[in-house]
Amino acid sequence: MLLTQDAVRVSVPAMSAYEHLVHFEEYPRFMSGVLACTPADDTSAHLTLDVGGCRVDLDAVLAEARPGAFVRWESAAMIESFWLEETPDGCTDVAATVEFDDPRVHLYSEVPEHVLRNRLRMDLKGFKRLCEESAAVR
């Protein structure tokens, strides 16, 4: 199993960040490795990912959601968790953890931990951009 974590501060309130995280259909807008997302209902979706050059299809479910505080989605190969903490100035610190367990990834990279860590870092930068651009439009 591969595990990585990272964090980012976004210039939006925690509830705004939370709303982006609980809507699977927004994931291709900020997650670099999400090639396609087909929501099945409000809490599940089929995702097609590119992880280190390997195409991975998975069915994900929103396993836990605490408004403005925590989001976790799970699939057979991946668990991604997000902790949200609003700062006194109205920003939100977002900490993310990814657990990935799919043996196909080892075939495409000699350093799979590095691939996963870079993906998470890019995803958090994309998430920050999405949140802040959405807030600017409002």
The first five atom37 places (N, CA, C, CB, O) and aatype in JSON, in Angstrom:
{
  "aatype": [12, 10, 10, 16, 5, 3, 0, 19, 1, 19, 15, 19, 14, 0, 12, 15, 0, 18, 6, 8, 10, 19, 8, 13, 6, 6, 18, 14, 1, 13, 12, 15, 7, 19, 10, 0, 4, 16, 14, 0, 3, 3, 16, 15, 0, 8, 10, 16, 10, 3, 19, 7, 7, 4, 1, 19, 3, 10, 3, 0, 19, 10, 0, 6, 0, 1, 14, 7, 0, 13, 19, 1, 17, 6, 15, 0, 0, 12, 9, 6, 15, 13, 17, 10, 6, 6, 16, 14, 3, 7, 4, 16, 3, 19, 0, 0, 16, 19, 6, 13, 3, 3, 14, 1, 19, 8, 10, 18, 15, 6, 19, 14, 6, 8, 19, 10, 1, 2, 1, 10, 1, 12, 3, 10, 11, 7, 13, 11, 1, 10, 4, 6, 6, 15, 0, 0, 19, 1],
  "atom_mask": [
    [1, 1, 1, 1, 1],
    [1, 1, 1, 1, 1],
    [1, 1, 1, 1, 1],
    [1, 1, 1, 1, 1],
    [1, 1, 1, 1, 1],
    [1, 1, 1, 1, 1],
    [1, 1, 1, 1, 1],
    [1, 1, 1, 1, 1],
    [1, 1, 1, 1, 1],
    [1, 1, 1, 1, 1],
    [1, 1, 1, 1, 1],
    [1, 1, 1, 1, 1],
    [1, 1, 1, 1, 1],
    [1, 1, 1, 1, 1],
    [1, 1, 1, 1, 1],
    [1, 1, 1, 1, 1],
    [1, 1, 1, 1, 1],
    [1, 1, 1, 1, 1],
    [1, 1, 1, 1, 1],
    [1, 1, 1, 1, 1],
    [1, 1, 1, 1, 1],
    [1, 1, 1, 1, 1],
    [1, 1, 1, 1, 1],
    [1, 1, 1, 1, 1],
    [1, 1, 1, 1, 1],
    [1, 1, 1, 1, 1],
    [1, 1, 1, 1, 1],
    [1, 1, 1, 1, 1],
    [1, 1, 1, 1, 1],
    [1, 1, 1, 1, 1],
    [1, 1, 1, 1, 1],
    [1, 1, 1, 1, 1],
    [1, 1, 1, 0, 1],
    [1, 1, 1, 1, 1],
    [1, 1, 1, 1, 1],
    [1, 1, 1, 1, 1],
    [1, 1, 1, 1, 1],
    [1, 1, 1, 1, 1],
    [1, 1, 1, 1, 1],
    [1, 1, 1, 1, 1],
    [1, 1, 1, 1, 1],
    [1, 1, 1, 1, 1],
    [1, 1, 1, 1, 1],
    [1, 1, 1, 1, 1],
    [1, 1, 1, 1, 1],
    [1, 1, 1, 1, 1],
    [1, 1, 1, 1, 1],
    [1, 1, 1, 1, 1],
    [1, 1, 1, 1, 1],
    [1, 1, 1, 1, 1],
    [1, 1, 1, 1, 1],
    [1, 1, 1, 0, 1],
    [1, 1, 1, 0, 1],
    [1, 1, 1, 1, 1],
    [1, 1, 1, 1, 1],
    [1, 1, 1, 1, 1],
    [1, 1, 1, 1, 1],
    [1, 1, 1, 1, 1],
    [1, 1, 1, 1, 1],
    [1, 1, 1, 1, 1],
    [1, 1, 1, 1, 1],
    [1, 1, 1, 1, 1],
    [1, 1, 1, 1, 1],
    [1, 1, 1, 1, 1],
    [1, 1, 1, 1, 1],
    [1, 1, 1, 1, 1],
    [1, 1, 1, 1, 1],
    [1, 1, 1, 0, 1],
    [1, 1, 1, 1, 1],
    [1, 1, 1, 1, 1],
    [1, 1, 1, 1, 1],
    [1, 1, 1, 1, 1],
    [1, 1, 1, 1, 1],
    [1, 1, 1, 1, 1],
    [1, 1, 1, 1, 1],
    [1, 1, 1, 1, 1],
    [1, 1, 1, 1, 1],
    [1, 1, 1, 1, 1],
    [1, 1, 1, 1, 1],
    [1, 1, 1, 1, 1],
    [1, 1, 1, 1, 1],
    [1, 1, 1, 1, 1],
    [1, 1, 1, 1, 1],
    [1, 1, 1, 1, 1],
    [1, 1, 1, 1, 1],
    [1, 1, 1, 1, 1],
    [1, 1, 1, 1, 1],
    [1, 1, 1, 1, 1],
    [1, 1, 1, 1, 1],
    [1, 1, 1, 0, 1],
    [1, 1, 1, 1, 1],
    [1, 1, 1, 1, 1],
    [1, 1, 1, 1, 1],
    [1, 1, 1, 1, 1],
    [1, 1, 1, 1, 1],
    [1, 1, 1, 1, 1],
    [1, 1, 1, 1, 1],
    [1, 1, 1, 1, 1],
    [1, 1, 1, 1, 1],
    [1, 1, 1, 1, 1],
    [1, 1, 1, 1, 1],
    [1, 1, 1, 1, 1],
    [1, 1, 1, 1, 1],
    [1, 1, 1, 1, 1],
    [1, 1, 1, 1, 1],
    [1, 1, 1, 1, 1],
    [1, 1, 1, 1, 1],
    [1, 1, 1, 1, 1],
    [1, 1, 1, 1, 1],
    [1, 1, 1, 1, 1],
    [1, 1, 1, 1, 1],
    [1, 1, 1, 1, 1],
    [1, 1, 1, 1, 1],
    [1, 1, 1, 1, 1],
    [1, 1, 1, 1, 1],
    [1, 1, 1, 1, 1],
    [1, 1, 1, 1, 1],
    [1, 1, 1, 1, 1],
    [1, 1, 1, 1, 1],
    [1, 1, 1, 1, 1],
    [1, 1, 1, 1, 1],
    [1, 1, 1, 1, 1],
    [1, 1, 1, 1, 1],
    [1, 1, 1, 1, 1],
    [1, 1, 1, 1, 1],
    [1, 1, 1, 0, 1],
    [1, 1, 1, 1, 1],
    [1, 1, 1, 1, 1],
    [1, 1, 1, 1, 1],
    [1, 1, 1, 1, 1],
    [1, 1, 1, 1, 1],
    [1, 1, 1, 1, 1],
    [1, 1, 1, 1, 1],
    [1, 1, 1, 1, 1],
    [1, 1, 1, 1, 1],
    [1, 1, 1, 1, 1],
    [1, 1, 1, 1, 1],
    [1, 1, 1, 1, 1]
  ],
  "atom_positions": [
    [[0.85, -1.18, 0.0], [0.0, 0.0, 0.0], [0.89, 1.24, 0.0], [-0.96, 0.0, 1.23], [1.93, 1.28, 0.65]],
    [[0.45, 2.25, -0.75], [1.14, 3.54, -0.8], [0.34, 4.55, 0.01], [1.33, 4.02, -2.27], [-0.89, 4.53, -0.01]],
    [[1.03, 5.42, 0.71], [0.38, 6.44, 1.52], [1.14, 7.74, 1.37], [0.3, 6.01, 3.01], [2.37, 7.76, 1.43]],
    [[0.4, 8.83, 1.17], [1.03, 10.15, 1.12], [0.06, 11.17, 1.66], [1.45, 10.5, -0.32], [-1.15, 10.94, 1.72]],
    [[0.61, 12.32, 2.06], [-0.23, 13.4, 2.57], [0.4, 14.74, 2.23], [-0.43, 13.27, 4.1], [1.61, 14.85, 2.01]],
    [[-0.45, 15.76, 2.18], [0.01, 17.12, 1.88], [-1.09, 18.06, 2.36], [0.31, 17.31, 0.33], [-2.16, 17.63, 2.8]],
    [[-0.82, 19.36, 2.28], [-1.79, 20.35, 2.74], [-1.67, 21.62, 1.9], [-1.59, 20.67, 4.25], [-0.65, 21.87, 1.26]],
    [[-2.74, 22.41, 1.94], [-2.77, 23.69, 1.23], [-3.74, 24.62, 1.97], [-3.21, 23.5, -0.27], [-4.68, 24.16, 2.62]],
    [[-3.5, 25.91, 1.87], [-4.43, 26.9, 2.42], [-5.17, 27.53, 1.24], [-3.68, 28.0, 3.28], [-4.55, 28.0, 0.29]],
    [[-6.5, 27.52, 1.33], [-7.32, 28.13, 0.28], [-8.01, 29.36, 0.85], [-8.37, 27.12, -0.28], [-8.38, 29.39, 2.02]],
    [[-8.17, 30.36, 0.02], [-8.74, 31.64, 0.47], [-10.25, 31.66, 0.33], [-8.14, 32.8, -0.32], [-10.82, 32.57, -0.27]],
    [[-10.9, 30.65, 0.89], [-12.36, 30.56, 0.94], [-12.76, 29.98, 2.29], [-12.93, 29.69, -0.25], [-11.94, 29.32, 2.93]],
    [[-13.99, 30.21, 2.72], [-14.47, 29.58, 3.97], [-14.54, 28.05, 3.83], [-15.86, 30.14, 4.35], [-14.61, 27.52, 2.73]],
    [[-14.51, 27.37, 4.95], [-14.5, 25.91, 4.97], [-15.72, 25.31, 4.27], [-14.45, 25.42, 6.4], [-15.58, 24.29, 3.58]],
    [[-16.89, 25.9, 4.41], [-18.08, 25.34, 3.76], [-17.97, 25.42, 2.24], [-19.34, 26.07, 4.22], [-18.45, 24.53, 1.54]],
    [[-17.36, 26.47, 1.74], [-17.17, 26.58, 0.29], [-16.23, 25.49, -0.21], [-16.62, 27.98, -0.07], [-16.51, 24.84, -1.22]],
    [[-15.13, 25.27, 0.49], [-14.19, 24.21, 0.11], [-14.87, 22.85, 0.21], [-12.93, 24.26, 1.02], [-14.7, 22.0, -0.66]],
    [[-15.63, 22.64, 1.25], [-16.34, 21.39, 1.46], [-17.28, 21.09, 0.29], [-17.14, 21.44, 2.77], [-17.33, 19.95, -0.19]],
    [[-18.01, 22.09, -0.17], [-18.95, 21.89, -1.27], [-18.25, 21.38, -2.54], [-19.69, 23.2, -1.58], [-18.81, 20.57, -3.26]],
    [[-17.05, 21.85, -2.8], [-16.31, 21.37, -3.97], [-15.88, 19.92, -3.77], [-15.08, 22.26, -4.24], [-15.85, 19.15, -4.74]],
    [[-15.56, 19.54, -2.56], [-15.06, 18.19, -2.3], [-16.14, 17.12, -2.32], [-14.38, 18.16, -0.98], [-15.84, 15.97, -2.61]],
    [[-17.37, 17.45, -2.03], [-18.42, 16.43, -1.99], [-19.11, 16.23, -3.34], [-19.44, 16.79, -0.95], [-20.0, 15.39, -3.45]],
    [[-18.72, 16.98, -4.34], [-19.32, 16.83, -5.67], [-18.31, 16.18, -6.62], [-19.79, 18.2, -6.23], [-17.42, 16.85, -7.14]],
    [[-18.46, 14.87, -6.83], [-17.55, 14.11, -7.68], [-17.38, 14.74, -9.06], [-18.05, 12.68, -7.82], [-16.29, 14.72, -9.62]],
    [[-18.46, 15.3, -9.59], [-18.4, 15.83, -10.96], [-17.4, 16.97, -11.09], [-19.76, 16.31, -11.38], [-17.0, 17.3, -12.21]],
    [[-16.97, 17.58, -9.99], [-15.98, 18.65, -10.03], [-14.54, 18.11, -10.02], [-16.18, 19.59, -8.86], [-13.61, 18.86, -10.3]],
    [[-14.34, 16.84, -9.7], [-12.99, 16.3, -9.55], [-12.12, 16.45, -10.8], [-13.07, 14.86, -9.16], [-10.94, 16.77, -10.67]],
    [[-12.64, 16.22, -12.01], [-11.78, 16.42, -13.18], [-11.31, 17.87, -13.34], [-12.53, 16.0, -14.44], [-10.33, 18.13, -14.03]],
    [[-11.99, 18.81, -12.71], [-11.59, 20.22, -12.8], [-10.36, 20.54, -11.96], [-12.74, 21.11, -12.37], [-9.66, 21.51, -12.23]],
    [[-10.08, 19.73, -10.93], [-8.92, 20.03, -10.1], [-8.0, 18.84, -9.84], [-9.39, 20.56, -8.8], [-6.88, 19.04, -9.38]],
    [[-8.42, 17.64, -10.11], [-7.57, 16.48, -9.9], [-6.9, 16.09, -11.2], [-8.39, 15.29, -9.34], [-7.54, 15.67, -12.16]],
    [[-5.59, 16.26, -11.22], [-4.81, 16.06, -12.43], [-4.94, 14.67, -13.03], [-3.37, 16.34, -12.15], [-4.89, 14.51, -14.25]],
    [[-5.11, 13.67, -12.21], [-5.17, 12.31, -12.71], [-6.56, 11.8, -13.03], [0.0, 0.0, 0.0], [-6.7, 10.67, -13.5]],
    [[-7.6, 12.6, -12.8], [-8.96, 12.14, -13.09], [-9.26, 12.43, -14.56], [-10.01, 12.84, -12.15], [-9.41, 13.58, -14.96]],
    [[-9.34, 11.37, -15.35], [-9.62, 11.51, -16.77], [-11.11, 11.65, -17.04], [-9.07, 10.31, -17.53], [-11.52, 12.37, -17.96]],
    [[-11.92, 10.96, -16.24], [-13.37, 11.01, -16.42], [-14.05, 10.69, -15.11], [-13.83, 10.03, -17.53], [-13.52, 9.96, -14.27]],
    [[-15.25, 11.24, -14.95], [-16.05, 10.99, -13.76], [-17.51, 10.89, -14.17], [-15.85, 12.11, -12.69], [-18.04, 11.8, -14.81]],
    [[-18.14, 9.78, -13.82], [-19.55, 9.58, -14.11], [-20.28, 9.34, -12.79], [-19.77, 8.4, -15.1], [-20.25, 8.24, -12.25]],
    [[-20.95, 10.4, -12.26], [-21.69, 10.21, -11.0], [-22.8, 9.17, -11.17], [-22.28, 11.54, -10.52], [-23.53, 9.18, -12.17]],
    [[-22.93, 8.28, -10.2], [-24.01, 7.3, -10.2], [-25.2, 7.85, -9.42], [-23.54, 5.96, -9.6], [-26.35, 7.62, -9.79]],
    [[-24.91, 8.57, -8.34], [-25.93, 9.23, -7.52], [-25.21, 10.29, -6.7], [-26.7, 8.2, -6.6], [-24.08, 10.65, -7.03]],
    [[-25.83, 10.79, -5.64], [-25.23, 11.86, -4.85], [-23.99, 11.43, -4.07], [-26.23, 12.4, -3.9], [-23.2, 12.29, -3.66]],
    [[-23.8, 10.13, -3.86], [-22.69, 9.69, -3.02], [-21.76, 8.68, -3.69], [-23.22, 9.09, -1.77], [-20.88, 8.14, -3.03]],
    [[-21.93, 8.43, -4.99], [-21.03, 7.48, -5.65], [-20.82, 7.87, -7.11], [-21.59, 6.06, -5.55], [-21.64, 8.54, -7.73]],
    [[-19.68, 7.4, -7.64], [-19.34, 7.72, -9.03], [-18.35, 6.7, -9.56], [-18.76, 9.15, -9.15], [-17.65, 6.04, -8.8]],
    [[-18.29, 6.6, -10.88], [-17.26, 5.81, -11.55], [-16.19, 6.79, -12.01], [-17.85, 4.97, -12.76], [-16.48, 7.76, -12.7]],
    [[-14.93, 6.52, -11.62], [-13.81, 7.39, -11.98], [-12.83, 6.63, -12.84], [-13.12, 7.94, -10.72], [-12.57, 5.44, -12.62]],
    [[-12.28, 7.32, -13.83], [-11.17, 6.79, -14.61], [-9.97, 7.67, -14.3], [-11.49, 6.77, -16.17], [-10.0, 8.88, -14.53]],
    [[-8.91, 7.06, -13.76], [-7.73, 7.79, -13.32], [-6.51, 7.43, -14.16], [-7.46, 7.52, -11.84], [-6.42, 6.34, -14.73]],
    [[-5.59, 8.36, -14.22], [-4.25, 8.09, -14.73], [-3.32, 8.23, -13.52], [-3.84, 9.08, -15.91], [-3.12, 9.33, -13.0]],
    [[-2.77, 7.11, -13.08], [-1.85, 7.12, -11.95], [-0.51, 6.6, -12.44], [-2.4, 6.26, -10.74], [-0.34, 5.39, -12.65]],
    [[0.43, 7.5, -12.61], [1.76, 7.11, -13.05], [1.78, 6.46, -14.42], [0.0, 0.0, 0.0], [2.61, 5.58, -14.67]],
    [[0.9, 6.88, -15.31], [0.85, 6.33, -16.65], [-0.03, 5.11, -16.77], [0.0, 0.0, 0.0], [-0.15, 4.53, -17.85]],
    [[-0.65, 4.71, -15.69], [-1.53, 3.54, -15.68], [-2.97, 4.0, -15.58], [-1.17, 2.58, -14.5], [-3.31, 4.79, -14.7]],
    [[-3.81, 3.51, -16.47], [-5.25, 3.82, -16.42], [-5.9, 2.9, -15.41], [-5.92, 3.67, -17.83], [-5.8, 1.68, -15.49]],
    [[-6.58, 3.51, -14.45], [-7.25, 2.77, -13.38], [-8.71, 3.2, -13.34], [-6.55, 3.0, -12.0], [-9.01, 4.38, -13.17]],
    [[-9.62, 2.24, -13.5], [-11.06, 2.5, -13.36], [-11.48, 2.04, -11.99], [-11.89, 1.79, -14.48], [-11.13, 0.95, -11.54]],
    [[-12.26, 2.88, -11.31], [-12.74, 2.5, -10.0], [-14.09, 3.13, -9.7], [-11.73, 2.9, -8.93], [-14.45, 4.18, -10.23]],
    [[-14.82, 2.46, -8.85], [-16.09, 2.97, -8.36], [-15.84, 3.51, -6.96], [-17.21, 1.87, -8.36], [-15.39, 2.79, -6.08]],
    [[-16.15, 4.79, -6.77], [-15.89, 5.45, -5.5], [-17.2, 5.83, -4.83], [-15.01, 6.7, -5.7], [-18.21, 6.1, -5.48]],
    [[-17.15, 5.84, -3.51], [-18.31, 6.23, -2.72], [-17.87, 7.25, -1.68], [-18.97, 4.99, -2.04], [-16.79, 7.16, -1.11]],
    [[-18.74, 8.21, -1.45], [-18.5, 9.19, -0.39], [-18.8, 8.47, 0.92], [-19.4, 10.49, -0.57], [-19.96, 8.27, 1.28]],
    [[-17.74, 8.08, 1.64], [-17.87, 7.24, 2.82], [-18.19, 8.02, 4.08], [-16.6, 6.46, 3.03], [-18.88, 7.52, 4.98]],
    [[-17.69, 9.26, 4.15], [-17.96, 10.09, 5.33], [-17.87, 11.55, 4.94], [-16.96, 9.76, 6.48], [-16.97, 11.96, 4.2]],
    [[-18.8, 12.32, 5.44], [-18.79, 13.77, 5.16], [-19.35, 14.5, 6.37], [-19.63, 14.1, 3.87], [-20.48, 14.26, 6.8]],
    [[-18.53, 15.39, 6.9], [-18.96, 16.27, 7.99], [-18.87, 17.69, 7.45], [-18.08, 16.07, 9.31], [-17.77, 18.21, 7.25]],
    [[-20.01, 18.34, 7.21], [-20.02, 19.66, 6.56], [-19.02, 20.64, 7.16], [-21.41, 20.25, 6.64], [-19.01, 20.9, 8.36]],
    [[-18.19, 21.16, 6.27], [-17.2, 22.16, 6.65], [-16.0, 21.63, 7.41], [0.0, 0.0, 0.0], [-15.14, 22.41, 7.82]],
    [[-15.92, 20.3, 7.61], [-14.84, 19.76, 8.44], [-14.09, 18.57, 7.84], [-15.4, 19.35, 9.74], [-12.87, 18.5, 7.98]],
    [[-14.78, 17.65, 7.18], [-14.12, 16.41, 6.78], [-14.85, 15.76, 5.62], [-14.03, 15.44, 7.95], [-16.08, 15.77, 5.56]],
    [[-14.08, 15.19, 4.67], [-14.63, 14.43, 3.55], [-13.72, 13.23, 3.32], [-14.76, 15.31, 2.25], [-12.49, 13.37, 3.27]],
    [[-14.33, 12.04, 3.19], [-13.55, 10.85, 2.82], [-14.32, 10.08, 1.76], [-13.26, 9.95, 4.06], [-15.5, 9.77, 1.93]],
    [[-13.62, 9.79, 0.67], [-14.21, 8.9, -0.31], [-13.34, 7.68, -0.47], [-14.4, 9.62, -1.66], [-12.12, 7.73, -0.3]],
    [[-13.98, 6.57, -0.8], [-13.3, 5.28, -0.83], [-13.65, 4.51, -2.08], [-13.64, 4.46, 0.42], [-14.73, 4.66, -2.65]],
    [[-12.71, 3.68, -2.5], [-12.93, 2.7, -3.56], [-12.13, 1.46, -3.18], [-12.51, 3.25, -4.98], [-11.48, 1.44, -2.14]],
    [[-12.19, 0.44, -4.01], [-11.43, -0.77, -3.71], [-9.92, -0.51, -3.72], [-11.78, -1.87, -4.72], [-9.18, -1.2, -3.02]],
    [[-9.47, 0.47, -4.52], [-8.03, 0.72, -4.66], [-7.53, 1.96, -3.93], [-7.69, 0.83, -6.1], [-6.33, 2.1, -3.7]],
    [[-8.44, 2.88, -3.56], [-7.98, 4.16, -3.04], [-8.92, 4.71, -1.97], [-7.86, 5.16, -4.18], [-10.14, 4.55, -2.04]],
    [[-8.31, 5.36, -0.98], [-9.06, 6.12, 0.01], [-8.43, 7.51, 0.04], [-9.03, 5.43, 1.44], [-7.22, 7.64, 0.19]],
    [[-9.26, 8.54, -0.1], [-8.74, 9.91, -0.03], [-9.55, 10.66, 1.02], [-8.82, 10.63, -1.43], [-10.78, 10.68, 0.98]],
    [[-8.83, 11.27, 1.97], [-9.46, 11.99, 3.07], [-9.01, 13.44, 3.07], [-9.14, 11.32, 4.42], [-7.85, 13.74, 2.79]],
    [[-9.94, 14.34, 3.4], [-9.66, 15.77, 3.46], [-10.16, 16.32, 4.79], [-10.31, 16.52, 2.27], [-11.33, 16.16, 5.13]],
    [[-9.27, 16.97, 5.54], [-9.63, 17.66, 6.77], [-9.64, 19.15, 6.47], [-8.65, 17.31, 7.94], [-8.71, 19.68, 5.87]],
    [[-10.68, 19.83, 6.9], [-10.83, 21.27, 6.66], [-10.84, 22.0, 7.99], [-12.13, 21.57, 5.86], [-11.56, 21.61, 8.92]],
    [[-10.04, 23.05, 8.07], [-10.04, 23.87, 9.29], [-10.02, 25.33, 8.88], [-8.82, 23.53, 10.2], [-9.07, 25.83, 8.29]],
    [[-11.12, 26.02, 9.22], [-11.21, 27.43, 8.87], [-10.32, 28.25, 9.8], [-12.67, 27.92, 8.95], [-10.29, 28.04, 11.01]],
    [[-9.61, 29.19, 9.21], [-8.71, 30.06, 9.97], [-9.47, 31.33, 10.38], [-7.43, 30.42, 9.13], [-10.51, 31.63, 9.8]],
    [[-8.97, 32.07, 11.36], [-9.67, 33.29, 11.8], [-9.88, 34.33, 10.69], [-8.89, 33.93, 12.92], [-10.8, 35.14, 10.76]],
    [[-9.02, 34.3, 9.67], [-9.16, 35.28, 8.58], [-10.08, 34.8, 7.45], [-7.8, 35.6, 8.02], [-10.13, 35.44, 6.4]],
    [[-10.81, 33.69, 7.65], [-11.77, 33.22, 6.67], [-11.21, 32.3, 5.6], [0.0, 0.0, 0.0], [-11.92, 31.91, 4.67]],
    [[-9.94, 31.95, 5.72], [-9.34, 30.98, 4.81], [-9.57, 29.58, 5.38], [-7.81, 31.26, 4.6], [-10.1, 29.43, 6.47]],
    [[-9.16, 28.57, 4.63], [-9.31, 27.2, 5.1], [-8.03, 26.42, 4.85], [-10.5, 26.5, 4.43], [-7.51, 26.41, 3.73]],
    [[-7.53, 25.78, 5.9], [-6.41, 24.86, 5.75], [-7.0, 23.5, 5.38], [-5.54, 24.78, 7.07], [-7.86, 22.97, 6.07]],
    [[-6.51, 22.95, 4.28], [-6.98, 21.65, 3.78], [-5.82, 20.68, 3.86], [-7.54, 21.76, 2.32], [-4.79, 20.86, 3.2]],
    [[-5.98, 19.64, 4.66], [-4.98, 18.57, 4.76], [-5.57, 17.34, 4.08], [-4.59, 18.27, 6.26], [-6.73, 16.98, 4.31]],
    [[-4.78, 16.7, 3.24], [-5.27, 15.54, 2.49], [-4.35, 14.35, 2.68], [-5.4, 15.87, 1.0], [-3.13, 14.49, 2.77]],
    [[-4.96, 13.18, 2.74], [-4.23, 11.92, 2.82], [-4.77, 10.99, 1.74], [-4.35, 11.27, 4.24], [-5.98, 10.87, 1.56]],
    [[-3.86, 10.35, 1.01], [-4.25, 9.37, -0.01], [-3.6, 8.04, 0.33], [-3.83, 9.85, -1.43], [-2.39, 7.95, 0.56]],
    [[-4.44, 7.0, 0.36], [-3.97, 5.63, 0.51], [-4.31, 4.93, -0.8], [-4.62, 4.9, 1.77], [-5.47, 4.91, -1.21]],
    [[-3.31, 4.36, -1.44], [-3.52, 3.73, -2.74], [-2.96, 2.32, -2.71], [-2.87, 4.55, -3.86], [-1.81, 2.11, -2.32]],
    [[-3.76, 1.36, -3.13], [-3.34, -0.03, -3.12], [-3.81, -0.69, -4.41], [-3.9, -0.78, -1.88], [-4.87, -1.32, -4.45]],
    [[-3.01, -0.54, -5.46], [-3.32, -1.16, -6.74], [-2.01, -1.64, -7.35], [-4.06, -0.15, -7.7], [-1.18, -0.82, -7.74]],
    [[-1.8, -2.94, -7.44], [-0.51, -3.47, -7.9], [-0.13, -3.06, -9.32], [-0.52, -4.95, -7.81], [1.04, -3.13, -9.68]],
    [[-1.09, -2.64, -10.13], [-0.77, -2.24, -11.51], [0.14, -1.02, -11.55], [-2.05, -1.95, -12.29], [0.91, -0.86, -12.49]],
    [[0.08, -0.15, -10.54], [0.9, 1.05, -10.52], [2.38, 0.69, -10.45], [0.52, 1.95, -9.33], [3.21, 1.38, -11.06]],
    [[2.74, -0.35, -9.74], [4.14, -0.75, -9.61], [4.75, -1.11, -10.96], [4.26, -1.92, -8.66], [5.97, -1.04, -11.13]],
    [[3.92, -1.49, -11.92], [4.42, -1.83, -13.24], [4.83, -0.6, -14.05], [3.37, -2.6, -13.99], [5.6, -0.73, -15.0]],
    [[4.34, 0.57, -13.68], [4.54, 1.78, -14.47], [5.51, 2.77, -13.86], [3.25, 2.45, -14.69], [5.8, 3.8, -14.48]],
    [[6.01, 2.5, -12.69], [6.93, 3.44, -12.05], [7.81, 2.68, -11.06], [6.16, 4.58, -11.34], [7.33, 1.83, -10.31]],
    [[9.08, 3.01, -11.06], [9.97, 2.4, -10.09], [9.87, 3.08, -8.72], [11.41, 2.44, -10.58], [10.31, 2.53, -7.72]],
    [[9.28, 4.26, -8.69], [9.11, 5.01, -7.44], [7.65, 5.43, -7.33], [10.07, 6.26, -7.39], [7.34, 6.61, -7.48]],
    [[6.74, 4.49, -7.07], [5.32, 4.82, -7.05], [4.94, 5.84, -5.97], [4.52, 3.57, -6.86], [4.0, 6.61, -6.16]],
    [[5.67, 5.85, -4.85], [5.37, 6.82, -3.79], [5.57, 8.24, -4.31], [6.26, 6.57, -2.56], [4.8, 9.15, -3.98]],
    [[6.6, 8.43, -5.11], [6.9, 9.74, -5.7], [5.77, 10.16, -6.65], [8.26, 9.71, -6.46], [5.35, 11.32, -6.66]],
    [[5.28, 9.23, -7.45], [4.19, 9.52, -8.38], [2.95, 9.95, -7.61], [3.88, 8.28, -9.26], [2.31, 10.94, -7.97]],
    [[2.6, 9.22, -6.57], [1.41, 9.53, -5.78], [1.56, 10.87, -5.06], [1.13, 8.42, -4.77], [0.62, 11.65, -5.01]],
    [[2.73, 11.13, -4.49], [2.98, 12.39, -3.78], [2.85, 13.58, -4.74], [4.38, 12.37, -3.13], [2.25, 14.6, -4.39]],
    [[3.43, 13.46, -5.92], [3.32, 14.55, -6.91], [1.89, 14.77, -7.37], [4.21, 14.25, -8.11], [1.46, 15.9, -7.56]],
    [[1.15, 13.68, -7.54], [-0.25, 13.81, -7.95], [-1.05, 14.56, -6.9], [-0.87, 12.42, -8.2], [-1.83, 15.45, -7.23]],
    [[-0.86, 14.2, -5.63], [-1.59, 14.87, -4.56], [-1.22, 16.35, -4.5], [-1.31, 14.19, -3.22], [-2.1, 17.2, -4.33]],
    [[0.05, 16.65, -4.63], [0.48, 18.05, -4.59], [-0.16, 18.85, -5.73], [2.02, 18.14, -4.68], [-0.64, 19.97, -5.5]],
    [[-0.18, 18.3, -6.94], [-0.81, 18.98, -8.08], [-2.32, 19.11, -7.87], [-0.53, 18.21, -9.39], [-2.91, 20.14, -8.21]],
    [[-2.94, 18.07, -7.32], [-4.39, 18.12, -7.07], [-4.75, 19.21, -6.07], [-4.88, 16.77, -6.56], [-5.74, 19.92, -6.26]],
    [[-3.97, 19.36, -5.01], [-4.25, 20.4, -4.02], [-4.05, 21.79, -4.61], [-3.36, 20.22, -2.8], [-4.81, 22.71, -4.29]],
    [[-3.05, 21.96, -5.46], [-2.88, 23.26, -6.14], [-4.07, 23.54, -7.05], [-1.57, 23.28, -6.96], [-4.55, 24.67, -7.12]],
    [[-4.53, 22.52, -7.76], [-5.72, 22.67, -8.6], [-6.96, 22.97, -7.79], [0.0, 0.0, 0.0], [-7.8, 23.77, -8.2]],
    [[-7.08, 22.32, -6.62], [-8.22, 22.57, -5.74], [-8.23, 24.01, -5.25], [-8.2, 21.6, -4.55], [-9.27, 24.66, -5.22]],
    [[-7.07, 24.5, -4.86], [-6.94, 25.89, -4.42], [-7.39, 26.84, -5.53], [-5.48, 26.2, -4.01], [-8.16, 27.77, -5.29]],
    [[-6.9, 26.59, -6.74], [-7.26, 27.44, -7.89], [-8.77, 27.41, -8.14], [-6.51, 26.98, -9.15], [-9.39, 28.45, -8.34]],
    [[-9.36, 26.21, -8.13], [-10.8, 26.07, -8.36], [-11.6, 26.83, -7.31], [-11.2, 24.59, -8.36], [-12.5, 27.6, -7.66]],
    [[-11.28, 26.63, -6.04], [-12.01, 27.3, -4.96], [-11.92, 28.81, -5.07], [-11.48, 26.85, -3.59], [-12.93, 29.51, -4.96]],
    [[-10.72, 29.32, -5.3], [-10.51, 30.76, -5.31], [-11.09, 31.4, -6.56], [-9.03, 31.08, -5.21], [-11.6, 32.52, -6.49]],
    [[-11.03, 30.72, -7.71], [-11.64, 31.26, -8.92], [-13.15, 31.24, -8.81], [-11.19, 30.46, -10.16], [-13.81, 32.18, -9.25]],
    [[-13.72, 30.19, -8.21], [-15.18, 30.13, -8.01], [-15.64, 31.24, -7.09], [-15.59, 28.76, -7.44], [-16.7, 31.83, -7.32]],
    [[-14.86, 31.52, -6.04], [-15.23, 32.59, -5.1], [-15.14, 33.95, -5.77], [-14.32, 32.56, -3.86], [-15.95, 34.83, -5.48]],
    [[-14.18, 34.14, -6.67], [-14.03, 35.42, -7.35], [-15.18, 35.69, -8.31], [-12.71, 35.46, -8.12], [-15.55, 36.85, -8.51]],
    [[-15.75, 34.62, -8.89], [-16.88, 34.77, -9.83], [-18.14, 35.2, -9.09], [-17.13, 33.45, -10.59], [-18.97, 35.93, -9.63]],
    [[-18.29, 34.73, -7.85], [-19.48, 35.07, -7.06], [-19.38, 36.48, -6.67], [-19.64, 34.18, -5.82], [-20.27, 37.0, -6.0]]
  ]
}
